């Protein structure tokens, strides 16, 4: 119980330490998402969280350490939401549609500025950086979870369906920020509905999937989508 008695001032109850850390994390979550991690300095975080510099460094070794905790808190919230649904034995297709509906709600919410994970990865492009690694770990977990849900519907090509769903999600979250959030949301839901119908058909008759795959048009070459000099 000794650790529970430490506080930012060094005496009192551990509740104060926890509250200070949560204020820092909550403040960071709001500012990092709205303005970017690199843009927000420690002095501003300390001021807006109403803590001291000593309290900040007692809980986080650096701003990067706080950024990792911020990504981790978003990751844990998503895991908890999906975990509640899977633990309740909700049908897999209902969970996938529910995830889509939740994404649409997020895309259309005030202050939305894209995917927190993609934004963070863009700010920390080094694959070895702890923030980048935290983003990759979340995405790997999300892909595994989505793939497992598709496998509950039909084992055939569940990995393909999972990757397709994640790409739909990424595209919608980017389009919702850069374009019309209403259209992006509608397109995402239509895409998920079509993906589920095709995937369910694979479970009934694998030849239905083969027909869809064989109907693709020839690939067009010579298109440049990367910046000049990339």
PyMOL commands that place a pseudoatom at each C-alpha (Angstrom):
pseudoatom trace, name=CA, resn=UNK, resi=1, chain=A, elem=C, hetatm=0, pos=[0.000, 0.000, 0.000]
pseudoatom trace, name=CA, resn=UNK, resi=2, chain=A, elem=C, hetatm=0, pos=[3.038, 2.304, 0.270]
pseudoatom trace, name=CA, resn=UNK, resi=3, chain=A, elem=C, hetatm=0, pos=[2.892, 3.373, -3.388]
pseudoatom trace, name=CA, resn=UNK, resi=4, chain=A, elem=C, hetatm=0, pos=[-0.738, 4.411, -3.008]
pseudoatom trace, name=CA, resn=UNK, resi=5, chain=A, elem=C, hetatm=0, pos=[0.226, 7.097, -0.496]
pseudoatom trace, name=CA, resn=UNK, resi=6, chain=A, elem=C, hetatm=0, pos=[2.445, 9.099, -2.876]
pseudoatom trace, name=CA, resn=UNK, resi=7, chain=A, elem=C, hetatm=0, pos=[1.186, 12.397, -4.297]
pseudoatom trace, name=CA, resn=UNK, resi=8, chain=A, elem=C, hetatm=0, pos=[2.446, 15.175, -6.526]
pseudoatom trace, name=CA, resn=UNK, resi=9, chain=A, elem=C, hetatm=0, pos=[3.562, 16.956, -3.361]
pseudoatom trace, name=CA, resn=UNK, resi=10, chain=A, elem=C, hetatm=0, pos=[5.047, 13.798, -1.857]
pseudoatom trace, name=CA, resn=UNK, resi=11, chain=A, elem=C, hetatm=0, pos=[2.408, 13.335, 0.862]
pseudoatom trace, name=CA, resn=UNK, resi=12, chain=A, elem=C, hetatm=0, pos=[-1.285, 12.651, 1.157]
pseudoatom trace, name=CA, resn=UNK, resi=13, chain=A, elem=C, hetatm=0, pos=[-3.279, 10.183, -0.917]
pseudoatom trace, name=CA, resn=UNK, resi=14, chain=A, elem=C, hetatm=0, pos=[-2.473, 8.462, -4.186]
pseudoatom trace, name=CA, resn=UNK, resi=15, chain=A, elem=C, hetatm=0, pos=[-5.798, 9.733, -5.511]
pseudoatom trace, name=CA, resn=UNK, resi=16, chain=A, elem=C, hetatm=0, pos=[-4.201, 13.142, -6.176]
pseudoatom trace, name=CA, resn=UNK, resi=17, chain=A, elem=C, hetatm=0, pos=[-1.408, 11.559, -8.215]
pseudoatom trace, name=CA, resn=UNK, resi=18, chain=A, elem=C, hetatm=0, pos=[-3.931, 9.625, -10.269]
pseudoatom trace, name=CA, resn=UNK, resi=19, chain=A, elem=C, hetatm=0, pos=[-6.073, 12.701, -10.852]
pseudoatom trace, name=CA, resn=UNK, resi=20, chain=A, elem=C, hetatm=0, pos=[-3.071, 14.747, -11.964]
pseudoatom trace, name=CA, resn=UNK, resi=21, chain=A, elem=C, hetatm=0, pos=[-1.999, 12.052, -14.406]
pseudoatom trace, name=CA, resn=UNK, resi=22, chain=A, elem=C, hetatm=0, pos=[-5.522, 11.730, -15.769]
pseudoatom trace, name=CA, resn=UNK, resi=23, chain=A, elem=C, hetatm=0, pos=[-5.780, 15.505, -16.195]
pseudoatom trace, name=CA, resn=UNK, resi=24, chain=A, elem=C, hetatm=0, pos=[-2.510, 15.515, -18.121]
pseudoatom trace, name=CA, resn=UNK, resi=25, chain=A, elem=C, hetatm=0, pos=[-3.615, 12.613, -20.279]
pseudoatom trace, name=CA, resn=UNK, resi=26, chain=A, elem=C, hetatm=0, pos=[-7.054, 14.128, -20.894]
pseudoatom trace, name=CA, resn=UNK, resi=27, chain=A, elem=C, hetatm=0, pos=[-5.581, 17.511, -21.763]
pseudoatom trace, name=CA, resn=UNK, resi=28, chain=A, elem=C, hetatm=0, pos=[-3.026, 15.900, -24.059]
pseudoatom trace, name=CA, resn=UNK, resi=29, chain=A, elem=C, hetatm=0, pos=[-5.737, 13.889, -25.767]
pseudoatom trace, name=CA, resn=UNK, resi=30, chain=A, elem=C, hetatm=0, pos=[-7.721, 17.006, -26.600]
pseudoatom trace, name=CA, resn=UNK, resi=31, chain=A, elem=C, hetatm=0, pos=[-4.774, 19.151, -27.692]
pseudoatom trace, name=CA, resn=UNK, resi=32, chain=A, elem=C, hetatm=0, pos=[-2.795, 16.462, -29.518]
pseudoatom trace, name=CA, resn=UNK, resi=33, chain=A, elem=C, hetatm=0, pos=[-5.838, 15.452, -31.535]
pseudoatom trace, name=CA, resn=UNK, resi=34, chain=A, elem=C, hetatm=0, pos=[-7.007, 18.990, -32.316]
pseudoatom trace, name=CA, resn=UNK, resi=35, chain=A, elem=C, hetatm=0, pos=[-3.646, 20.582, -33.059]
pseudoatom trace, name=CA, resn=UNK, resi=36, chain=A, elem=C, hetatm=0, pos=[-1.047, 17.842, -33.511]
pseudoatom trace, name=CA, resn=UNK, resi=37, chain=A, elem=C, hetatm=0, pos=[1.469, 16.340, -31.110]
pseudoatom trace, name=CA, resn=UNK, resi=38, chain=A, elem=C, hetatm=0, pos=[4.490, 18.329, -32.287]
pseudoatom trace, name=CA, resn=UNK, resi=39, chain=A, elem=C, hetatm=0, pos=[2.598, 21.632, -32.105]
pseudoatom trace, name=CA, resn=UNK, resi=40, chain=A, elem=C, hetatm=0, pos=[1.747, 21.402, -28.399]
pseudoatom trace, name=CA, resn=UNK, resi=41, chain=A, elem=C, hetatm=0, pos=[4.562, 22.039, -25.923]
pseudoatom trace, name=CA, resn=UNK, resi=42, chain=A, elem=C, hetatm=0, pos=[5.012, 20.819, -22.360]
pseudoatom trace, name=CA, resn=UNK, resi=43, chain=A, elem=C, hetatm=0, pos=[4.503, 24.315, -20.919]
pseudoatom trace, name=CA, resn=UNK, resi=44, chain=A, elem=C, hetatm=0, pos=[1.062, 24.538, -22.472]
pseudoatom trace, name=CA, resn=UNK, resi=45, chain=A, elem=C, hetatm=0, pos=[0.129, 21.032, -21.370]
pseudoatom trace, name=CA, resn=UNK, resi=46, chain=A, elem=C, hetatm=0, pos=[1.164, 21.833, -17.812]
pseudoatom trace, name=CA, resn=UNK, resi=47, chain=A, elem=C, hetatm=0, pos=[-0.740, 25.127, -17.811]
pseudoatom trace, name=CA, resn=UNK, resi=48, chain=A, elem=C, hetatm=0, pos=[-3.965, 23.747, -19.226]
pseudoatom trace, name=CA, resn=UNK, resi=49, chain=A, elem=C, hetatm=0, pos=[-3.896, 20.633, -17.042]
pseudoatom trace, name=CA, resn=UNK, resi=50, chain=A, elem=C, hetatm=0, pos=[-3.259, 22.877, -14.010]
pseudoatom trace, name=CA, resn=UNK, resi=51, chain=A, elem=C, hetatm=0, pos=[-0.277, 20.885, -12.738]
pseudoatom trace, name=CA, resn=UNK, resi=52, chain=A, elem=C, hetatm=0, pos=[3.373, 21.722, -12.132]
pseudoatom trace, name=CA, resn=UNK, resi=53, chain=A, elem=C, hetatm=0, pos=[6.353, 20.817, -14.288]
pseudoatom trace, name=CA, resn=UNK, resi=54, chain=A, elem=C, hetatm=0, pos=[7.534, 18.533, -11.495]
pseudoatom trace, name=CA, resn=UNK, resi=55, chain=A, elem=C, hetatm=0, pos=[4.200, 16.697, -11.566]
pseudoatom trace, name=CA, resn=UNK, resi=56, chain=A, elem=C, hetatm=0, pos=[4.425, 16.301, -15.329]
pseudoatom trace, name=CA, resn=UNK, resi=57, chain=A, elem=C, hetatm=0, pos=[7.886, 14.742, -15.208]
pseudoatom trace, name=CA, resn=UNK, resi=58, chain=A, elem=C, hetatm=0, pos=[6.953, 12.584, -12.261]
pseudoatom trace, name=CA, resn=UNK, resi=59, chain=A, elem=C, hetatm=0, pos=[4.378, 10.841, -14.457]
pseudoatom trace, name=CA, resn=UNK, resi=60, chain=A, elem=C, hetatm=0, pos=[5.951, 11.150, -17.912]
pseudoatom trace, name=CA, resn=UNK, resi=61, chain=A, elem=C, hetatm=0, pos=[9.651, 11.184, -18.762]
pseudoatom trace, name=CA, resn=UNK, resi=62, chain=A, elem=C, hetatm=0, pos=[9.038, 13.349, -21.839]
pseudoatom trace, name=CA, resn=UNK, resi=63, chain=A, elem=C, hetatm=0, pos=[6.328, 14.643, -24.134]
pseudoatom trace, name=CA, resn=UNK, resi=64, chain=A, elem=C, hetatm=0, pos=[6.911, 11.627, -26.370]
pseudoatom trace, name=CA, resn=UNK, resi=65, chain=A, elem=C, hetatm=0, pos=[6.193, 9.403, -23.374]
pseudoatom trace, name=CA, resn=UNK, resi=66, chain=A, elem=C, hetatm=0, pos=[2.900, 11.252, -22.895]
pseudoatom trace, name=CA, resn=UNK, resi=67, chain=A, elem=C, hetatm=0, pos=[2.161, 10.880, -26.616]
pseudoatom trace, name=CA, resn=UNK, resi=68, chain=A, elem=C, hetatm=0, pos=[2.577, 7.106, -26.330]
pseudoatom trace, name=CA, resn=UNK, resi=69, chain=A, elem=C, hetatm=0, pos=[0.202, 7.119, -23.351]
pseudoatom trace, name=CA, resn=UNK, resi=70, chain=A, elem=C, hetatm=0, pos=[-2.291, 9.182, -25.383]
pseudoatom trace, name=CA, resn=UNK, resi=71, chain=A, elem=C, hetatm=0, pos=[-2.232, 6.671, -28.245]
pseudoatom trace, name=CA, resn=UNK, resi=72, chain=A, elem=C, hetatm=0, pos=[-2.519, 3.863, -25.705]
pseudoatom trace, name=CA, resn=UNK, resi=73, chain=A, elem=C, hetatm=0, pos=[-5.589, 5.423, -24.101]
pseudoatom trace, name=CA, resn=UNK, resi=74, chain=A, elem=C, hetatm=0, pos=[-7.381, 5.684, -27.455]
pseudoatom trace, name=CA, resn=UNK, resi=75, chain=A, elem=C, hetatm=0, pos=[-6.367, 2.112, -28.249]
pseudoatom trace, name=CA, resn=UNK, resi=76, chain=A, elem=C, hetatm=0, pos=[-7.686, 0.806, -24.922]
pseudoatom trace, name=CA, resn=UNK, resi=77, chain=A, elem=C, hetatm=0, pos=[-11.006, 2.629, -25.342]
pseudoatom trace, name=CA, resn=UNK, resi=78, chain=A, elem=C, hetatm=0, pos=[-11.573, 1.000, -28.737]
pseudoatom trace, name=CA, resn=UNK, resi=79, chain=A, elem=C, hetatm=0, pos=[-10.538, -2.438, -27.455]
pseudoatom trace, name=CA, resn=UNK, resi=80, chain=A, elem=C, hetatm=0, pos=[-12.945, -2.116, -24.538]
pseudoatom trace, name=CA, resn=UNK, resi=81, chain=A, elem=C, hetatm=0, pos=[-15.874, -1.122, -26.769]
pseudoatom trace, name=CA, resn=UNK, resi=82, chain=A, elem=C, hetatm=0, pos=[-15.359, -3.977, -29.213]
pseudoatom trace, name=CA, resn=UNK, resi=83, chain=A, elem=C, hetatm=0, pos=[-14.547, -6.401, -26.393]
pseudoatom trace, name=CA, resn=UNK, resi=84, chain=A, elem=C, hetatm=0, pos=[-17.880, -5.664, -24.733]
pseudoatom trace, name=CA, resn=UNK, resi=85, chain=A, elem=C, hetatm=0, pos=[-19.713, -6.582, -27.929]
pseudoatom trace, name=CA, resn=UNK, resi=86, chain=A, elem=C, hetatm=0, pos=[-17.767, -9.773, -28.577]
pseudoatom trace, name=CA, resn=UNK, resi=87, chain=A, elem=C, hetatm=0, pos=[-18.140, -10.880, -24.939]
pseudoatom trace, name=CA, resn=UNK, resi=88, chain=A, elem=C, hetatm=0, pos=[-21.905, -10.430, -25.196]
pseudoatom trace, name=CA, resn=UNK, resi=89, chain=A, elem=C, hetatm=0, pos=[-22.013, -12.898, -28.090]
pseudoatom trace, name=CA, resn=UNK, resi=90, chain=A, elem=C, hetatm=0, pos=[-23.445, -10.337, -30.495]
pseudoatom trace, name=CA, resn=UNK, resi=91, chain=A, elem=C, hetatm=0, pos=[-23.546, -11.670, -34.101]
pseudoatom trace, name=CA, resn=UNK, resi=92, chain=A, elem=C, hetatm=0, pos=[-20.365, -10.865, -36.004]
pseudoatom trace, name=CA, resn=UNK, resi=93, chain=A, elem=C, hetatm=0, pos=[-22.132, -9.006, -38.809]
pseudoatom trace, name=CA, resn=UNK, resi=94, chain=A, elem=C, hetatm=0, pos=[-23.950, -6.822, -36.257]
pseudoatom trace, name=CA, resn=UNK, resi=95, chain=A, elem=C, hetatm=0, pos=[-20.625, -5.968, -34.594]
pseudoatom trace, name=CA, resn=UNK, resi=96, chain=A, elem=C, hetatm=0, pos=[-19.049, -5.025, -37.921]
pseudoatom trace, name=CA, resn=UNK, resi=97, chain=A, elem=C, hetatm=0, pos=[-22.040, -2.865, -38.839]
pseudoatom trace, name=CA, resn=UNK, resi=98, chain=A, elem=C, hetatm=0, pos=[-21.906, -1.337, -35.362]
pseudoatom trace, name=CA, resn=UNK, resi=99, chain=A, elem=C, hetatm=0, pos=[-18.241, -0.447, -35.793]
pseudoatom trace, name=CA, resn=UNK, resi=100, chain=A, elem=C, hetatm=0, pos=[-19.157, 1.203, -39.084]
pseudoatom trace, name=CA, resn=UNK, resi=101, chain=A, elem=C, hetatm=0, pos=[-21.983, 3.166, -37.471]
pseudoatom trace, name=CA, resn=UNK, resi=102, chain=A, elem=C, hetatm=0, pos=[-19.647, 4.301, -34.697]
pseudoatom trace, name=CA, resn=UNK, resi=103, chain=A, elem=C, hetatm=0, pos=[-17.111, 5.489, -37.271]
pseudoatom trace, name=CA, resn=UNK, resi=104, chain=A, elem=C, hetatm=0, pos=[-19.812, 7.445, -39.096]
pseudoatom trace, name=CA, resn=UNK, resi=105, chain=A, elem=C, hetatm=0, pos=[-20.837, 9.118, -35.842]
pseudoatom trace, name=CA, resn=UNK, resi=106, chain=A, elem=C, hetatm=0, pos=[-17.218, 10.043, -35.188]
pseudoatom trace, name=CA, resn=UNK, resi=107, chain=A, elem=C, hetatm=0, pos=[-16.668, 11.356, -38.720]
pseudoatom trace, name=CA, resn=UNK, resi=108, chain=A, elem=C, hetatm=0, pos=[-19.719, 13.622, -38.442]
pseudoatom trace, name=CA, resn=UNK, resi=109, chain=A, elem=C, hetatm=0, pos=[-18.927, 14.908, -34.942]
pseudoatom trace, name=CA, resn=UNK, resi=110, chain=A, elem=C, hetatm=0, pos=[-17.838, 18.524, -34.292]
pseudoatom trace, name=CA, resn=UNK, resi=111, chain=A, elem=C, hetatm=0, pos=[-14.066, 18.953, -34.116]
pseudoatom trace, name=CA, resn=UNK, resi=112, chain=A, elem=C, hetatm=0, pos=[-13.344, 15.825, -36.119]
pseudoatom trace, name=CA, resn=UNK, resi=113, chain=A, elem=C, hetatm=0, pos=[-9.948, 16.000, -37.808]
pseudoatom trace, name=CA, resn=UNK, resi=114, chain=A, elem=C, hetatm=0, pos=[-9.221, 12.505, -39.044]
pseudoatom trace, name=CA, resn=UNK, resi=115, chain=A, elem=C, hetatm=0, pos=[-7.919, 9.303, -37.515]
pseudoatom trace, name=CA, resn=UNK, resi=116, chain=A, elem=C, hetatm=0, pos=[-5.853, 9.864, -34.366]
pseudoatom trace, name=CA, resn=UNK, resi=117, chain=A, elem=C, hetatm=0, pos=[-3.621, 6.901, -35.250]
pseudoatom trace, name=CA, resn=UNK, resi=118, chain=A, elem=C, hetatm=0, pos=[-2.937, 7.926, -38.835]
pseudoatom trace, name=CA, resn=UNK, resi=119, chain=A, elem=C, hetatm=0, pos=[-2.297, 11.506, -37.714]
pseudoatom trace, name=CA, resn=UNK, resi=120, chain=A, elem=C, hetatm=0, pos=[0.209, 10.341, -35.110]
pseudoatom trace, name=CA, resn=UNK, resi=121, chain=A, elem=C, hetatm=0, pos=[1.966, 8.034, -37.570]
pseudoatom trace, name=CA, resn=UNK, resi=122, chain=A, elem=C, hetatm=0, pos=[2.342, 10.942, -40.003]
pseudoatom trace, name=CA, resn=UNK, resi=123, chain=A, elem=C, hetatm=0, pos=[3.984, 13.016, -37.262]
pseudoatom trace, name=CA, resn=UNK, resi=124, chain=A, elem=C, hetatm=0, pos=[6.319, 10.181, -36.273]
pseudoatom trace, name=CA, resn=UNK, resi=125, chain=A, elem=C, hetatm=0, pos=[7.321, 8.443, -39.525]
pseudoatom trace, name=CA, resn=UNK, resi=126, chain=A, elem=C, hetatm=0, pos=[10.304, 6.596, -38.017]
pseudoatom trace, name=CA, resn=UNK, resi=127, chain=A, elem=C, hetatm=0, pos=[9.168, 2.946, -37.660]
pseudoatom trace, name=CA, resn=UNK, resi=128, chain=A, elem=C, hetatm=0, pos=[11.356, 2.598, -34.579]
pseudoatom trace, name=CA, resn=UNK, resi=129, chain=A, elem=C, hetatm=0, pos=[9.835, 5.511, -32.671]
pseudoatom trace, name=CA, resn=UNK, resi=130, chain=A, elem=C, hetatm=0, pos=[7.642, 4.449, -29.710]
pseudoatom trace, name=CA, resn=UNK, resi=131, chain=A, elem=C, hetatm=0, pos=[4.668, 6.492, -30.966]
pseudoatom trace, name=CA, resn=UNK, resi=132, chain=A, elem=C, hetatm=0, pos=[4.884, 4.921, -34.421]
pseudoatom trace, name=CA, resn=UNK, resi=133, chain=A, elem=C, hetatm=0, pos=[5.192, 1.455, -32.886]
pseudoatom trace, name=CA, resn=UNK, resi=134, chain=A, elem=C, hetatm=0, pos=[2.137, 2.098, -30.698]
pseudoatom trace, name=CA, resn=UNK, resi=135, chain=A, elem=C, hetatm=0, pos=[0.131, 3.034, -33.796]
pseudoatom trace, name=CA, resn=UNK, resi=136, chain=A, elem=C, hetatm=0, pos=[1.268, -0.081, -35.664]
pseudoatom trace, name=CA, resn=UNK, resi=137, chain=A, elem=C, hetatm=0, pos=[0.429, -2.305, -32.686]
pseudoatom trace, name=CA, resn=UNK, resi=138, chain=A, elem=C, hetatm=0, pos=[-3.078, -0.875, -32.553]
pseudoatom trace, name=CA, resn=UNK, resi=139, chain=A, elem=C, hetatm=0, pos=[-3.615, -1.367, -36.277]
pseudoatom trace, name=CA, resn=UNK, resi=140, chain=A, elem=C, hetatm=0, pos=[-2.337, -4.941, -36.141]
pseudoatom trace, name=CA, resn=UNK, resi=141, chain=A, elem=C, hetatm=0, pos=[-4.742, -5.687, -33.296]
pseudoatom trace, name=CA, resn=UNK, resi=142, chain=A, elem=C, hetatm=0, pos=[-7.636, -4.001, -35.135]
pseudoatom trace, name=CA, resn=UNK, resi=143, chain=A, elem=C, hetatm=0, pos=[-6.965, -5.978, -38.315]
pseudoatom trace, name=CA, resn=UNK, resi=144, chain=A, elem=C, hetatm=0, pos=[-6.769, -9.264, -36.364]
pseudoatom trace, name=CA, resn=UNK, resi=145, chain=A, elem=C, hetatm=0, pos=[-10.026, -8.456, -34.578]
pseudoatom trace, name=CA, resn=UNK, resi=146, chain=A, elem=C, hetatm=0, pos=[-11.899, -7.518, -37.743]
pseudoatom trace, name=CA, resn=UNK, resi=147, chain=A, elem=C, hetatm=0, pos=[-10.548, -10.575, -39.576]
pseudoatom trace, name=CA, resn=UNK, resi=148, chain=A, elem=C, hetatm=0, pos=[-11.686, -12.833, -36.726]
pseudoatom trace, name=CA, resn=UNK, resi=149, chain=A, elem=C, hetatm=0, pos=[-15.184, -11.354, -36.954]
pseudoatom trace, name=CA, resn=UNK, resi=150, chain=A, elem=C, hetatm=0, pos=[-15.334, -12.077, -40.679]
pseudoatom trace, name=CA, resn=UNK, resi=151, chain=A, elem=C, hetatm=0, pos=[-14.075, -15.614, -39.990]
pseudoatom trace, name=CA, resn=UNK, resi=152, chain=A, elem=C, hetatm=0, pos=[-17.088, -16.135, -37.715]
pseudoatom trace, name=CA, resn=UNK, resi=153, chain=A, elem=C, hetatm=0, pos=[-19.315, -15.418, -40.710]
pseudoatom trace, name=CA, resn=UNK, resi=154, chain=A, elem=C, hetatm=0, pos=[-17.311, -17.466, -43.217]
pseudoatom trace, name=CA, resn=UNK, resi=155, chain=A, elem=C, hetatm=0, pos=[-13.776, -18.800, -42.995]
pseudoatom trace, name=CA, resn=UNK, resi=156, chain=A, elem=C, hetatm=0, pos=[-13.148, -18.398, -46.717]
pseudoatom trace, name=CA, resn=UNK, resi=157, chain=A, elem=C, hetatm=0, pos=[-11.119, -15.261, -47.510]
pseudoatom trace, name=CA, resn=UNK, resi=158, chain=A, elem=C, hetatm=0, pos=[-11.662, -13.758, -44.046]
pseudoatom trace, name=CA, resn=UNK, resi=159, chain=A, elem=C, hetatm=0, pos=[-8.183, -12.222, -44.210]
pseudoatom trace, name=CA, resn=UNK, resi=160, chain=A, elem=C, hetatm=0, pos=[-9.067, -10.487, -47.471]
pseudoatom trace, name=CA, resn=UNK, resi=161, chain=A, elem=C, hetatm=0, pos=[-12.338, -9.187, -46.047]
pseudoatom trace, name=CA, resn=UNK, resi=162, chain=A, elem=C, hetatm=0, pos=[-10.556, -7.928, -42.940]
pseudoatom trace, name=CA, resn=UNK, resi=163, chain=A, elem=C, hetatm=0, pos=[-8.015, -5.959, -44.968]
pseudoatom trace, name=CA, resn=UNK, resi=164, chain=A, elem=C, hetatm=0, pos=[-10.811, -4.602, -47.163]
pseudoatom trace, name=CA, resn=UNK, resi=165, chain=A, elem=C, hetatm=0, pos=[-12.745, -3.407, -44.109]
pseudoatom trace, name=CA, resn=UNK, resi=166, chain=A, elem=C, hetatm=0, pos=[-9.691, -1.636, -42.661]
pseudoatom trace, name=CA, resn=UNK, resi=167, chain=A, elem=C, hetatm=0, pos=[-9.038, 0.099, -45.977]
pseudoatom trace, name=CA, resn=UNK, resi=168, chain=A, elem=C, hetatm=0, pos=[-12.670, 1.217, -46.129]
pseudoatom trace, name=CA, resn=UNK, resi=169, chain=A, elem=C, hetatm=0, pos=[-12.290, 2.561, -42.608]
pseudoatom trace, name=CA, resn=UNK, resi=170, chain=A, elem=C, hetatm=0, pos=[-9.046, 4.417, -43.403]
pseudoatom trace, name=CA, resn=UNK, resi=171, chain=A, elem=C, hetatm=0, pos=[-10.463, 5.949, -46.562]
pseudoatom trace, name=CA, resn=UNK, resi=172, chain=A, elem=C, hetatm=0, pos=[-13.685, 7.067, -44.913]
pseudoatom trace, name=CA, resn=UNK, resi=173, chain=A, elem=C, hetatm=0, pos=[-11.878, 8.673, -41.985]
pseudoatom trace, name=CA, resn=UNK, resi=174, chain=A, elem=C, hetatm=0, pos=[-9.604, 10.621, -44.324]
pseudoatom trace, name=CA, resn=UNK, resi=175, chain=A, elem=C, hetatm=0, pos=[-12.417, 11.575, -46.713]
pseudoatom trace, name=CA, resn=UNK, resi=176, chain=A, elem=C, hetatm=0, pos=[-14.626, 12.624, -43.816]
pseudoatom trace, name=CA, resn=UNK, resi=177, chain=A, elem=C, hetatm=0, pos=[-12.026, 15.127, -42.687]
pseudoatom trace, name=CA, resn=UNK, resi=178, chain=A, elem=C, hetatm=0, pos=[-10.895, 16.412, -46.084]
pseudoatom trace, name=CA, resn=UNK, resi=179, chain=A, elem=C, hetatm=0, pos=[-14.274, 16.274, -47.843]
pseudoatom trace, name=CA, resn=UNK, resi=180, chain=A, elem=C, hetatm=0, pos=[-17.968, 15.883, -47.080]
pseudoatom trace, name=CA, resn=UNK, resi=181, chain=A, elem=C, hetatm=0, pos=[-18.381, 13.906, -43.826]
pseudoatom trace, name=CA, resn=UNK, resi=182, chain=A, elem=C, hetatm=0, pos=[-21.971, 12.953, -44.649]
pseudoatom trace, name=CA, resn=UNK, resi=183, chain=A, elem=C, hetatm=0, pos=[-21.039, 11.454, -48.023]
pseudoatom trace, name=CA, resn=UNK, resi=184, chain=A, elem=C, hetatm=0, pos=[-17.996, 9.752, -46.529]
pseudoatom trace, name=CA, resn=UNK, resi=185, chain=A, elem=C, hetatm=0, pos=[-20.167, 8.127, -43.880]
pseudoatom trace, name=CA, resn=UNK, resi=186, chain=A, elem=C, hetatm=0, pos=[-22.787, 6.981, -46.364]
pseudoatom trace, name=CA, resn=UNK, resi=187, chain=A, elem=C, hetatm=0, pos=[-20.115, 5.520, -48.632]
pseudoatom trace, name=CA, resn=UNK, resi=188, chain=A, elem=C, hetatm=0, pos=[-18.523, 3.665, -45.715]
pseudoatom trace, name=CA, resn=UNK, resi=189, chain=A, elem=C, hetatm=0, pos=[-21.810, 2.070, -44.680]
pseudoatom trace, name=CA, resn=UNK, resi=190, chain=A, elem=C, hetatm=0, pos=[-22.596, 1.032, -48.258]
pseudoatom trace, name=CA, resn=UNK, resi=191, chain=A, elem=C, hetatm=0, pos=[-19.108, -0.419, -48.590]
pseudoatom trace, name=CA, resn=UNK, resi=192, chain=A, elem=C, hetatm=0, pos=[-19.452, -2.426, -45.386]
pseudoatom trace, name=CA, resn=UNK, resi=193, chain=A, elem=C, hetatm=0, pos=[-22.883, -3.678, -46.419]
pseudoatom trace, name=CA, resn=UNK, resi=194, chain=A, elem=C, hetatm=0, pos=[-21.562, -4.826, -49.798]
pseudoatom trace, name=CA, resn=UNK, resi=195, chain=A, elem=C, hetatm=0, pos=[-18.500, -6.428, -48.231]
pseudoatom trace, name=CA, resn=UNK, resi=196, chain=A, elem=C, hetatm=0, pos=[-20.653, -8.373, -45.775]
pseudoatom trace, name=CA, resn=UNK, resi=197, chain=A, elem=C, hetatm=0, pos=[-22.996, -9.586, -48.516]
pseudoatom trace, name=CA, resn=UNK, resi=198, chain=A, elem=C, hetatm=0, pos=[-20.122, -10.789, -50.681]
pseudoatom trace, name=CA, resn=UNK, resi=199, chain=A, elem=C, hetatm=0, pos=[-18.369, -12.416, -47.742]
pseudoatom trace, name=CA, resn=UNK, resi=200, chain=A, elem=C, hetatm=0, pos=[-21.531, -14.179, -46.616]
pseudoatom trace, name=CA, resn=UNK, resi=201, chain=A, elem=C, hetatm=0, pos=[-21.969, -15.450, -50.175]
pseudoatom trace, name=CA, resn=UNK, resi=202, chain=A, elem=C, hetatm=0, pos=[-18.503, -16.951, -49.990]
pseudoatom trace, name=CA, resn=UNK, resi=203, chain=A, elem=C, hetatm=0, pos=[-19.630, -18.986, -47.023]
pseudoatom trace, name=CA, resn=UNK, resi=204, chain=A, elem=C, hetatm=0, pos=[-22.626, -20.313, -48.937]
pseudoatom trace, name=CA, resn=UNK, resi=205, chain=A, elem=C, hetatm=0, pos=[-20.974, -20.867, -52.286]
pseudoatom trace, name=CA, resn=UNK, resi=206, chain=A, elem=C, hetatm=0, pos=[-17.289, -20.178, -52.997]
pseudoatom trace, name=CA, resn=UNK, resi=207, chain=A, elem=C, hetatm=0, pos=[-18.083, -19.902, -56.696]
pseudoatom trace, name=CA, resn=UNK, resi=208, chain=A, elem=C, hetatm=0, pos=[-19.948, -16.649, -56.013]
pseudoatom trace, name=CA, resn=UNK, resi=209, chain=A, elem=C, hetatm=0, pos=[-16.701, -15.076, -54.797]
pseudoatom trace, name=CA, resn=UNK, resi=210, chain=A, elem=C, hetatm=0, pos=[-14.801, -16.387, -57.811]
pseudoatom trace, name=CA, resn=UNK, resi=211, chain=A, elem=C, hetatm=0, pos=[-17.312, -14.713, -60.127]
pseudoatom trace, name=CA, resn=UNK, resi=212, chain=A, elem=C, hetatm=0, pos=[-16.789, -11.367, -58.381]
pseudoatom trace, name=CA, resn=UNK, resi=213, chain=A, elem=C, hetatm=0, pos=[-12.992, -11.675, -58.518]
pseudoatom trace, name=CA, resn=UNK, resi=214, chain=A, elem=C, hetatm=0, pos=[-12.925, -12.674, -62.209]
pseudoatom trace, name=CA, resn=UNK, resi=215, chain=A, elem=C, hetatm=0, pos=[-15.067, -9.709, -63.237]
pseudoatom trace, name=CA, resn=UNK, resi=216, chain=A, elem=C, hetatm=0, pos=[-12.340, -7.139, -62.447]
pseudoatom trace, name=CA, resn=UNK, resi=217, chain=A, elem=C, hetatm=0, pos=[-11.141, -4.930, -65.302]
pseudoatom trace, name=CA, resn=UNK, resi=218, chain=A, elem=C, hetatm=0, pos=[-7.600, -4.857, -66.674]
pseudoatom trace, name=CA, resn=UNK, resi=219, chain=A, elem=C, hetatm=0, pos=[-5.082, -2.836, -64.638]
pseudoatom trace, name=CA, resn=UNK, resi=220, chain=A, elem=C, hetatm=0, pos=[-4.200, 0.577, -66.022]
pseudoatom trace, name=CA, resn=UNK, resi=221, chain=A, elem=C, hetatm=0, pos=[-0.478, 1.398, -65.860]
pseudoatom trace, name=CA, resn=UNK, resi=222, chain=A, elem=C, hetatm=0, pos=[1.452, 4.661, -65.852]
pseudoatom trace, name=CA, resn=UNK, resi=223, chain=A, elem=C, hetatm=0, pos=[-0.482, 6.430, -63.080]
pseudoatom trace, name=CA, resn=UNK, resi=224, chain=A, elem=C, hetatm=0, pos=[1.694, 8.410, -60.657]
pseudoatom trace, name=CA, resn=UNK, resi=225, chain=A, elem=C, hetatm=0, pos=[0.154, 8.956, -57.195]
pseudoatom trace, name=CA, resn=UNK, resi=226, chain=A, elem=C, hetatm=0, pos=[3.315, 9.834, -55.272]
pseudoatom trace, name=CA, resn=UNK, resi=227, chain=A, elem=C, hetatm=0, pos=[4.746, 13.370, -54.840]
pseudoatom trace, name=CA, resn=UNK, resi=228, chain=A, elem=C, hetatm=0, pos=[7.452, 14.409, -57.339]
pseudoatom trace, name=CA, resn=UNK, resi=229, chain=A, elem=C, hetatm=0, pos=[10.847, 13.109, -56.300]
pseudoatom trace, name=CA, resn=UNK, resi=230, chain=A, elem=C, hetatm=0, pos=[9.399, 10.571, -53.850]
for i in range(1, 230): cmd.bond("trace and resi %d" % i, "trace and resi %d" % (i + 1))
show_as sticks, trace
zoom trace
